Amino acid sequence: MRGRGMLRMLRHEVGALLSTRVVWFAGLALLLLIGYAVHVGVRGVEGQRAQLEEAQAEEAERYASLRSQMEVIRNGETSVSPFQDPTRPYIAGRARGQRYAVLSPASFQATAVGQSDLIPPVVPVTLDGADARGGREEIENPLHLLTGPLDLAFLISFLLPLLAIALSFDLLSRERESGTLALLLSQPISVRTLVMAKGVARWAILFGLTVGAVAGGLLFMTGSLSPGRFVLWSGVVGLYLAFWVALAALVNATGRSSARNAVVLAFLWLFFVILIPAGVQITAGLLHPVPSRAELVAQQREETRQVEEQAAAVLAQYYDDHPELLPEGSVDAVDFQTRAFAVQEEVERRLRPLRERHRRRLEGQKTLVHGARWLSPTLLTHDALLTLAGTGDRRLAHFETQVRSYQDEWHDFFAPLIYADARLGPTELEEVPTWSFEDETDREVALGVIPSLLGLLLLSGLGAGVAAGRLRNGGDRTWAP
């Protein structure tokens, strides 16, 4: 009997909502925003693919030219400046022979721009190093990510709660103020059933419209949907929306006026969406301050100056440790490129502690921000959306780790050749390390999203449970005027 009453109320509430202009206006605005957000995401993916294709084409053309030049030089048909000679490992290992470590767009990347417009998807790897963060010395502010371009992640995290609040702030208070609550409660239904039916109706309309529009937009603009990730994405959106509807029910359970409910919910939106993310970033910066880039550059210049004054001793020490690499003649006869490389390596060795401290501080900030996401459902949701899209810290860290490994492989290939004063040819060029990226599997992505899903389930369930408890304890008469 109670279940039939709930269904009857639900059908009535859905019909009543669909008969109001406000719902149609909100639905139209949501559809337009979703269409634009999907367009922004798709355009970002296309731009990233264009960058990758351009870099890979340039690399292939440059290597074809290097092979031809090496053939000509090896046959003695021409002479070339030592600064441009690709047969010299020091020249080939730097800009002339650089390769690109590339990060291809993830299969679901159109749903969130995230850090993809801040982190270069093409990283040149040379003997001078490889920086996957493009020189950025801090992690991205969670608030900046939330208020970035109008992509789907921004729309879901930032704007969808406002629509939920606009439709749900007067779940119960409107009936009291219009004098219809007593009439409704004279029927065989409880105030809890009434509020639940109203909340579920609003949740169903917003959820169905959002998920349907996103699925249609992605299929229309990209022709693919990534079913597994889309199901998880829908779960995140559904639970996040449920949290805000449950929060509105809880505020309505206090028995206050509609105007007061709207003000309280607006403050809660500001608290969860703006204040907590901003506070998390400020706290992370205070607890784990990152050394400035200026400090690193200044120390690098000073170390370079000191090492250059000791270049001969640095080179001699290396050959003492690796006598098998000493070319014919004395150390003093070794050309300037080998000396320059030895100086560069020594400078890197001396700067390593500072760079490691810099890295540890960044990791400390990341860990704090990642742990603090439990303070706000918005941070939980945004983290899950970026993880599913492949544009968050998780996949970026995966990429950075592999870039560092590739750069080490690059260095280990060229360093012995430089110290041995060897020469390269087309055959040796084929042996130069190539880039390959081992991406996350869908299973790994799903495991990364599950904690956020559980957190959102807990928060939305807690809000709904507390609201139901207050409504039950108040009794039906308490809510009648």
C-alpha positions as CSV (number, residue, x, y, z in Angstrom):
1,M,0.0,0.0,0.0
2,R,2.8,2.4,1.0
3,G,4.7,1.5,-2.2
4,R,1.7,2.3,-4.4
5,G,1.2,5.6,-2.7
6,M,4.9,6.4,-3.3
7,L,4.6,5.6,-7.0
8,R,1.3,7.6,-7.3
9,M,3.0,10.6,-5.6
10,L,6.1,10.2,-7.9
11,R,4.0,10.1,-11.1
12,H,2.0,13.2,-9.9
13,E,5.1,15.1,-9.0
14,V,6.9,14.4,-12.3
15,G,3.7,15.5,-14.2
16,A,3.5,18.6,-12.1
17,L,7.2,19.5,-12.7
18,L,6.9,18.9,-16.4
19,S,3.9,21.3,-16.6
20,T,6.0,24.2,-15.2
21,R,7.9,26.7,-17.4
22,V,10.8,26.8,-14.9
23,V,11.6,23.1,-15.5
24,W,11.4,23.5,-19.2
25,F,13.6,26.6,-19.1
26,A,16.1,24.8,-16.8
27,G,16.1,21.7,-19.1
28,L,16.7,23.8,-22.2
29,A,19.6,25.7,-20.6
30,L,21.1,22.4,-19.4
31,L,20.9,20.9,-22.9
32,L,22.5,23.9,-24.5
33,L,25.3,23.9,-21.8
34,I,25.9,20.2,-22.3
35,G,26.1,20.6,-26.0
36,Y,28.7,23.4,-25.7
37,A,30.6,21.5,-23.0
38,V,30.9,18.4,-25.2
39,H,32.0,20.6,-28.1
40,V,34.7,22.1,-26.0
41,G,36.0,18.7,-24.9
42,V,35.9,17.3,-28.4
43,R,37.7,20.3,-29.8
44,G,40.4,19.9,-27.1
45,V,40.9,16.2,-28.0
46,E,41.2,17.1,-31.7
47,G,43.7,19.8,-30.9
48,Q,45.8,17.4,-28.9
49,R,45.7,14.8,-31.7
50,A,46.8,17.5,-34.2
51,Q,49.8,18.3,-31.9
52,L,50.8,14.7,-31.7
53,E,50.5,14.1,-35.4
54,E,52.5,17.2,-36.2
55,A,55.3,16.2,-33.8
56,Q,55.5,12.7,-35.0
57,A,55.6,13.8,-38.7
58,E,58.4,16.3,-37.9
59,E,60.3,13.6,-36.0
60,A,60.0,11.1,-38.9
61,E,61.1,13.7,-41.4
62,R,64.0,14.9,-39.3
63,Y,65.3,11.3,-38.8
64,A,65.0,10.6,-42.5
65,S,67.2,13.7,-43.1
66,L,69.7,12.6,-40.4
67,R,70.1,9.2,-42.1
68,S,70.8,10.8,-45.4
69,Q,73.3,13.3,-43.9
70,M,75.1,10.5,-42.0
71,E,75.5,8.5,-45.2
72,V,77.0,11.4,-47.0
73,I,79.4,12.3,-44.1
74,R,80.4,8.6,-43.6
75,N,81.2,8.4,-47.4
76,G,83.4,11.5,-47.1
77,E,81.4,13.3,-49.7
78,T,81.1,16.5,-47.5
79,S,82.4,18.2,-44.4
80,V,80.2,19.7,-41.8
81,S,80.7,21.9,-38.7
82,P,81.2,20.1,-35.4
83,F,78.2,22.0,-34.1
84,Q,75.9,20.5,-36.8
85,D,77.6,17.1,-37.3
86,P,74.8,14.5,-36.6
87,T,77.4,11.7,-36.4
88,R,78.6,13.1,-33.1
89,P,76.7,11.6,-30.2
90,Y,76.6,14.9,-28.4
91,I,74.8,16.6,-31.3
92,A,72.6,13.6,-32.1
93,G,71.5,13.3,-28.5
94,R,70.4,16.9,-28.3
95,A,68.0,18.9,-30.5
96,R,69.1,17.4,-33.8
97,G,68.2,13.9,-32.8
98,Q,65.6,14.5,-30.1
99,R,62.5,12.3,-29.9
100,Y,59.1,13.1,-28.5
101,A,57.4,11.5,-25.6
102,V,53.7,11.9,-26.5
103,L,50.6,11.5,-24.5
104,S,47.7,10.4,-26.7
105,P,44.1,11.4,-25.7
106,A,42.3,8.9,-23.6
107,S,39.2,7.2,-24.9
108,F,36.9,9.3,-22.7
109,Q,38.9,12.5,-22.6
110,A,36.2,14.7,-24.3
111,T,34.3,14.6,-20.9
112,A,36.9,16.7,-19.0
113,V,39.6,19.1,-20.2
114,G,41.3,18.9,-16.7
115,Q,45.0,19.4,-16.9
116,S,45.3,18.5,-20.6
117,D,45.4,22.2,-21.6
118,L,48.1,22.9,-19.0
119,I,50.4,19.9,-19.4
120,P,52.2,19.6,-22.8
121,P,51.2,16.3,-24.5
122,V,54.4,16.4,-26.5
123,V,57.7,16.4,-24.5
124,P,61.0,16.6,-26.3
125,V,63.5,14.1,-24.8
126,T,67.2,15.1,-25.2
127,L,70.4,14.9,-23.3
128,D,69.4,18.3,-21.7
129,G,66.5,16.5,-20.0
130,A,62.7,16.1,-20.3
131,D,60.1,18.1,-18.4
132,A,56.6,16.6,-18.6
133,R,55.2,19.6,-16.7
134,G,56.5,22.2,-19.1
135,G,58.3,24.1,-16.3
136,R,55.3,24.4,-13.9
137,E,56.5,24.3,-10.4
138,E,53.3,23.7,-8.5
139,I,50.3,21.4,-8.8
140,E,47.2,22.8,-10.2
141,N,44.9,24.6,-7.8
142,P,41.7,22.5,-7.4
143,L,39.6,25.6,-7.6
144,H,41.3,26.7,-10.8
145,L,40.5,23.2,-12.3
146,L,36.9,23.5,-11.1
147,T,36.5,27.0,-12.6
148,G,38.4,26.3,-15.8
149,P,36.9,26.0,-19.3
150,L,33.2,25.1,-19.5
151,D,33.7,21.4,-20.1
152,L,31.5,18.6,-18.8
153,A,33.5,18.2,-15.6
154,F,33.0,21.9,-14.8
155,L,29.3,21.7,-15.7
156,I,28.7,18.7,-13.5
157,S,30.8,19.9,-10.6
158,F,29.9,23.6,-10.6
159,L,26.6,24.2,-12.3
160,L,24.5,21.0,-11.9
161,P,24.2,21.5,-8.1
162,L,22.8,25.0,-8.8
163,L,20.1,23.5,-10.9
164,A,19.4,20.9,-8.3
165,I,19.1,23.6,-5.6
166,A,16.9,25.8,-7.8
167,L,14.4,22.9,-8.3
168,S,14.6,21.5,-4.7
169,F,15.0,24.4,-2.2
170,D,11.2,24.4,-1.6
171,L,10.5,20.7,-1.6
172,L,8.3,21.0,1.5
173,S,8.3,24.7,2.4
174,R,6.3,25.7,-0.7
175,E,3.5,23.4,0.3
176,R,3.4,24.8,3.8
177,E,3.4,28.4,2.6
178,S,0.7,27.8,0.0
179,G,-1.5,26.0,2.5
180,T,-1.7,22.7,0.6
181,L,0.4,20.6,2.9
182,A,-2.5,19.8,5.3
183,L,-4.6,18.7,2.4
184,L,-1.8,16.4,1.1
185,L,-1.2,14.9,4.5
186,S,-4.9,14.2,4.9
187,Q,-4.3,11.5,2.3
188,P,-2.8,8.1,3.4
189,I,0.8,9.3,2.9
190,S,3.5,10.5,5.3
191,V,5.5,13.7,5.1
192,R,8.6,11.5,4.5
193,T,6.9,9.9,1.5
194,L,5.9,13.3,0.2
195,V,9.4,14.7,0.4
196,M,11.0,11.5,-1.0
197,A,8.7,11.6,-4.0
198,K,9.4,15.2,-4.7
199,G,13.2,14.7,-4.3
200,V,13.3,11.5,-6.5
201,A,11.2,13.2,-9.2
202,R,13.6,16.1,-9.4
203,W,16.7,13.8,-9.3
204,A,15.2,11.6,-12.1
205,I,14.5,14.6,-14.4
206,L,17.9,16.1,-14.0
207,F,19.8,12.8,-14.1
208,G,17.9,11.5,-17.1
209,L,18.3,14.8,-19.0
210,T,22.1,15.0,-18.2
211,V,23.0,11.5,-19.0
212,G,20.8,11.3,-22.1
213,A,22.2,14.6,-23.5
214,V,25.8,13.7,-22.8
215,A,25.4,10.2,-24.4
216,G,23.8,11.8,-27.5
217,G,26.4,14.6,-27.7
218,L,29.3,12.2,-27.5
219,L,27.8,9.8,-30.1
220,F,27.0,12.6,-32.4
221,M,30.4,14.4,-32.2
222,T,32.8,11.5,-31.8
223,G,30.9,8.4,-32.8
224,S,32.0,6.5,-29.7
225,L,31.0,6.3,-26.0
226,S,33.4,4.0,-24.1
227,P,30.5,2.0,-22.4
228,G,32.4,1.0,-19.3
229,R,33.6,4.4,-18.4
230,F,30.3,6.0,-19.3
231,V,28.5,3.7,-16.9
232,L,31.0,4.7,-14.1
233,W,30.6,8.4,-15.2
234,S,26.8,8.1,-14.9
235,G,27.2,6.6,-11.4
236,V,29.3,9.5,-10.3
237,V,26.9,12.1,-11.7
238,G,23.9,10.3,-10.2
239,L,25.4,10.1,-6.7
240,Y,26.6,13.7,-6.8
241,L,23.2,14.9,-7.8
242,A,21.6,12.7,-5.1
243,F,23.8,14.4,-2.5
244,W,22.5,17.9,-3.4
245,V,18.8,16.7,-3.5
246,A,19.3,15.0,-0.2
247,L,20.9,18.2,1.2
248,A,17.9,20.2,0.0
249,A,15.6,17.7,1.7
250,L,17.6,18.0,4.9
251,V,17.3,21.8,4.9
252,N,13.6,21.6,4.1
253,A,13.2,19.3,7.1
254,T,14.1,22.2,9.4
255,G,10.6,23.7,8.8
256,R,12.0,27.1,7.7
257,S,10.7,29.3,4.9
258,S,11.6,28.9,1.2
259,A,13.6,32.1,1.2
260,R,15.7,30.9,4.2
261,N,16.2,27.4,2.6
262,A,17.5,29.1,-0.6
263,V,20.0,31.2,1.4
264,V,21.2,28.2,3.4
265,L,21.6,26.0,0.3
266,A,23.4,28.8,-1.5
267,F,25.9,29.1,1.4
268,L,26.4,25.3,1.4
269,W,27.1,25.4,-2.4
270,L,29.6,28.1,-1.8
271,F,31.2,26.2,1.1
272,F,31.5,22.9,-0.7
273,V,32.3,24.1,-4.2
274,I,34.4,27.3,-3.6
275,L,35.7,27.6,-0.1
276,I,36.9,24.0,0.6
277,P,38.9,23.7,-2.7
278,A,40.5,27.1,-2.2
279,G,41.3,26.3,1.5
280,V,42.8,22.9,0.5
281,Q,45.2,24.6,-2.0
282,I,46.3,27.3,0.5
283,T,46.9,24.6,3.2
284,A,48.9,22.5,0.8
285,G,51.1,25.5,-0.2
286,L,51.7,26.3,3.5
287,L,52.5,22.8,4.7
288,H,54.6,21.8,1.6
289,P,56.1,25.0,0.1
290,V,57.9,24.4,-3.1
291,P,61.3,26.0,-3.8
292,S,60.9,28.8,-6.3
293,R,62.0,28.3,-9.9
294,A,64.2,31.4,-9.5
295,E,66.1,29.7,-6.7
296,L,66.7,26.6,-8.9
297,V,67.9,28.7,-11.8
298,A,70.2,30.7,-9.7
299,Q,71.8,27.7,-8.1
300,Q,72.1,26.0,-11.5
301,R,74.1,29.0,-12.8
302,E,76.4,29.0,-9.8
303,E,77.0,25.3,-10.0
304,T,77.7,25.5,-13.7
305,R,80.2,28.3,-13.1
306,Q,82.0,26.3,-10.5
307,V,82.1,23.1,-12.5
308,E,83.3,24.8,-15.7
309,E,86.3,26.0,-13.7
310,Q,87.0,22.4,-12.8
311,A,86.1,20.9,-16.2
312,A,89.4,19.1,-16.7
313,A,89.3,17.6,-13.2
314,V,85.7,16.5,-13.7
315,L,86.5,14.8,-17.0
316,A,89.6,13.2,-15.6
317,Q,87.7,11.7,-12.7
318,Y,85.1,10.2,-15.0
319,Y,87.8,8.5,-17.1
320,D,89.4,7.3,-13.9
321,D,86.1,5.6,-13.1
322,H,85.5,4.4,-16.7
323,P,89.0,3.8,-18.3
324,E,87.5,1.6,-21.0
325,L,85.8,4.7,-22.5
326,L,89.0,6.8,-22.7
327,P,89.7,7.5,-26.4
328,E,93.2,7.4,-27.8
329,G,95.3,10.2,-26.5
330,S,95.2,12.2,-23.2
331,V,92.3,13.7,-21.5
332,D,93.4,17.1,-22.6
333,A,92.9,16.1,-26.2
334,V,89.2,15.3,-25.7
335,D,87.1,17.7,-27.7
336,F,85.0,20.5,-26.2
337,Q,81.7,18.6,-26.7
338,T,82.8,15.8,-24.4
339,R,83.9,18.4,-21.8
340,A,80.6,20.2,-22.1
341,F,78.7,17.0,-21.5
342,A,80.9,16.2,-18.5
343,V,80.2,19.6,-17.0
344,Q,76.5,19.2,-17.7
345,E,76.4,15.8,-15.9
346,E,78.3,17.1,-12.9
347,V,76.0,20.1,-12.6
348,E,73.0,17.7,-12.8
349,R,74.5,15.5,-10.1
350,R,75.0,18.5,-7.8
351,L,71.5,19.8,-8.4
352,R,69.9,16.4,-7.9
353,P,69.2,17.0,-4.1
354,L,67.5,20.3,-4.8
355,R,65.4,18.8,-7.6
356,E,64.5,15.8,-5.4
357,R,63.4,18.2,-2.6
358,H,61.3,20.1,-5.1
359,R,59.7,16.8,-6.3
360,R,59.0,15.7,-2.7
361,R,57.3,18.9,-1.9
362,L,55.1,18.6,-5.0
363,E,54.3,15.0,-4.0
364,G,53.4,16.2,-0.6
365,Q,51.0,18.8,-2.0
366,K,49.4,16.1,-4.3
367,T,49.0,13.7,-1.4
368,L,47.4,16.4,0.8
369,V,45.0,17.5,-1.9
370,H,44.1,14.0,-2.8
371,G,43.4,13.1,0.8
372,A,41.4,16.3,1.4
373,R,39.0,15.5,-1.4
374,W,36.9,13.6,1.2
375,L,36.1,17.0,2.8
376,S,33.9,18.0,-0.2
377,P,31.6,16.0,-2.5
378,T,32.6,18.4,-5.2
379,L,36.3,17.5,-4.9
380,L,35.4,13.8,-4.8
381,T,33.3,14.2,-8.0
382,H,35.8,16.3,-9.9
383,D,38.6,13.9,-9.0
384,A,36.5,10.9,-10.3
385,L,35.5,12.7,-13.5
386,L,39.1,13.6,-14.3
387,T,40.2,10.1,-13.5
388,L,37.6,8.7,-15.9
389,A,38.6,11.2,-18.6
390,G,42.3,10.6,-18.2
391,T,43.1,14.3,-17.6
392,G,43.9,14.3,-13.9
393,D,47.0,13.8,-11.7
394,R,46.7,10.1,-11.8
395,R,47.3,9.6,-15.5
396,L,49.7,12.6,-15.6
397,A,51.9,10.9,-12.9
398,H,51.8,7.7,-14.9
399,F,53.0,9.7,-18.0
400,E,55.7,11.6,-16.0
401,T,57.1,8.3,-14.6
402,Q,57.5,6.8,-18.0
403,V,59.0,10.1,-19.4
404,R,61.7,10.0,-16.7
405,S,62.4,6.3,-17.4
406,Y,62.7,7.1,-21.1
407,Q,65.0,10.1,-20.5
408,D,67.3,7.8,-18.4
409,E,67.3,5.3,-21.2
410,W,68.2,8.1,-23.6
411,H,71.1,9.3,-21.4
412,D,72.4,5.8,-20.9
413,F,72.5,5.2,-24.6
414,F,74.4,8.4,-25.6
415,A,76.7,8.9,-22.6
416,P,79.1,6.0,-23.3
417,L,79.3,7.0,-27.0
418,I,80.1,10.6,-26.1
419,Y,82.9,9.7,-23.7
420,A,84.3,7.2,-26.1
421,D,84.4,9.9,-28.8
422,A,82.4,7.5,-31.1
423,R,80.7,8.4,-34.4
424,L,77.2,7.4,-35.4
425,G,75.8,6.2,-38.7
426,P,72.4,5.2,-40.1
427,T,72.7,1.8,-38.4
428,E,73.4,3.2,-35.0
429,L,70.6,5.7,-35.5
430,E,68.2,2.8,-35.7
431,E,69.3,1.8,-32.2
432,V,68.3,5.1,-30.6
433,P,65.7,4.4,-27.9
434,T,62.1,5.0,-29.1
435,W,59.1,6.1,-27.0
436,S,56.2,3.8,-26.1
437,F,53.5,4.7,-23.6
438,E,51.9,2.0,-21.5
439,D,48.5,3.5,-20.6
440,E,46.2,2.6,-17.8
441,T,43.8,-0.2,-18.3
442,D,40.0,0.3,-17.9
443,R,40.2,-1.9,-14.8
444,E,42.9,0.3,-13.2
445,V,40.8,3.4,-14.0
446,A,37.7,1.7,-12.4
447,L,39.6,0.8,-9.3
448,G,40.7,4.5,-9.0
449,V,37.2,5.7,-9.2
450,I,35.6,3.3,-6.8
451,P,36.7,5.2,-3.6
452,S,35.1,8.4,-4.9
453,L,31.9,6.5,-5.7
454,L,31.8,5.0,-2.2
455,G,32.4,8.4,-0.7
456,L,29.6,10.0,-2.7
457,L,27.3,7.1,-1.8
458,L,28.1,7.6,1.9
459,L,27.5,11.3,1.8
460,S,24.3,11.2,-0.1
461,G,23.0,8.3,2.0
462,L,23.9,10.2,5.2
463,G,22.1,13.3,4.0
464,A,19.0,11.4,3.0
465,G,19.1,9.4,6.3
466,V,19.3,12.4,8.5
467,A,16.6,14.2,6.5
468,A,14.3,11.1,6.9
469,G,15.0,10.9,10.6
470,R,14.1,14.6,11.2
471,L,10.9,14.2,9.2
472,R,9.9,11.0,11.0
473,N,10.8,12.5,14.5
474,G,8.8,15.6,13.7
475,G,5.6,13.7,12.9
476,D,3.2,14.6,10.2
477,R,1.4,17.2,12.3
478,T,4.5,19.2,12.9
479,W,4.7,20.1,9.2
480,A,1.1,21.2,8.8
481,P,0.4,24.9,9.2
